[in-house]
Amino acid sequence: MAAGRVDVAELHAPFTHQELILREALGLAADVEINPSGGALAANPMMAAGLIRIGEAADRIASGAADRALAHATSGPCLQQNLVCVLEGA
Amino acid sequence: MAERCAVIGIGQTEHSANRDDVSLPGLLREAASRALDDARLSYADVDAVVIGKAPDMFEGIMMPEIFLADALGAAGKPMLRVHTAGSVGGSTAIVAASLIQAGVHERVLTVAFEKQSESNAMWALTVAVPFQQAVVAGAGGYFSPLIRAYMRRSDAPEDTGIRVALKDRLNALKNPYAHLKFPDIDFEQVANSPMLWDPIRYLETCPSSDGACAMVLAREDALTDTEHPPAWVRATAMRSEPTMFAGRDQVNPQAGKDCAAELYRKAGISNPRREIDCAEIYVPFSWFEPMWMENFGFSPEGEGWKMTYEGATALDGDLPVNMSGGVLSSNPIGASGMLRFAEAAMQVRGQAGEHQVDGARLALGHAYGGGSQFFASWIVSSERS
């Protein structure tokens, strides 16, 4: 994140408190749009929920809605495993 | 160009029916610590951990990678879990090797395991899954008709399987880690053991084991000053196919033939029987030795049994197979594939002890899983190439 801001972040947070923890841990600014897709609270096909975050972030870039987007995937009730990727338009 | 990958540390547990002296994390740590000791490294020197095991139902612990992370020194590091049924130990090693070859990491610890005493694998394999063929009565019930089909096709002598089992059980006596050891084993004992799933007798069958295997893989510029030289990963290959489809040859699956073809092409091998010094292959039921000899191109179709019969696959034959005693002697399912890959590496590193093949420099490790549908294989060499 040190390299610059993101417009959108898709966070894999099946429980609301996890979104708060992740916002802080990832240093997301207050104006970053979080989970425009509705996130895992809106649809949670378990093992696919993380991949969907990456797909949703990519879709925002493809549609022109964002230049730079962050996607996050996790496993475990205590956010034990975490994957973060940043996607950019051409 | 891909980075070169070498095996610089190998460790395994003592395998037995019930390792109730250790917890599941303790079992993995026993193998991982031995591999790190062999590599002269500590957990802190590893960049990432790749683990593999068979279905979670085999212990009844869902997603065990989460609670195993700490015991394997993976806290704060990338950790990946691989799952391809019985071939998983092999494919786990291949995923770990690919992280080195792709230049992502310098050193990767890879571990595979099963603690079968925690649950009941035969029950776990008998659960009816909607829209899928039920395996019913475990792996033996599934594979015995395929062996019958092989016997009919090849006209192999009825005692071929007994000879394979006797050979592997004699080899196991030379392996300090093997689960099953029968010091006075002979042909008659195997032949007279109870028939479980005709034509598979009790002593032609793999055991249910607790055990783990681990390897440390390193990039060429991250080698350590180890007692044994590195085993260079010359080639890896994986192939998959569905369990059922019209016209599928389950005795000699296309996925296995394709896996072997890619492996030999990548390794620059044109005559595997002559060029490869020894092979450690996944033989959970005795008859799969001749079946996989044919599938992996070591013999013409229908003639794999002759290799067993003529003693070619014995420890002193021209292509020793399953020097460690194989899956027939130790079967911690998830680890069984990695044990094959590790044995191949031990051979070319010259660290196989009493079951060492003199002068082995090119060795094949093989694993298969599911309904003979997942194949993983690698060729390791004492030479960097």
Interface residues (C-beta under 8 A of the other chain):
Chain A: S75 G76 Q80 Q81
Chain B: M63 E65 I66 A69 M79
